[in-house]
Amino acid sequence: MSLKTIPVESFQVKPHDAWANQWYALVAGDYEKNEFNAMTVAWGSFGTMWHKPFAQIVVRPTRYTFEFLEKYESFTLNAFSIDYRKALQILGSRSGKDCDKIKEAGLTPVASSRVKAPCFNEANMVIECVTMYKADFEPSQFVASDIDKLYPKKDYHRVYFGEIVEIRG
């Protein structure tokens, strides 16, 4: 991986396109302990909160990666070229509890620069984050009536805000 640091002040992204069309591989856990899992995420945001740059992700408690987000305080978001769409589909459709989906996807976990969660050698951009806030979605607070229809199993997401501490691309 030969990515260069991008100062957070220089990070530019088309927010809707980044999440709706790009997708990211979210990795949570600890690389040195070989305790981590990855999943594809397509809902999130980037911005500023509490005077800090942040990435916001949402993960359902039924996902295996949820356990790692709860146990460890960092995560990475890994962007890939379109050539890796199949790998991201594997990460998003299989559980790391049941198989080695990272190996099946043909991805190589490597140590991150600033956080314990690993990143992927094949990524063309890595965003390293330290969790600074988390909360469960409260369905009574959904204002738009169509949101609750996205939760037929009532498995509402937990939202995580991660302070962006490193971006490489």
Disulfide bonds with the S-S distance in Angstrom:
none
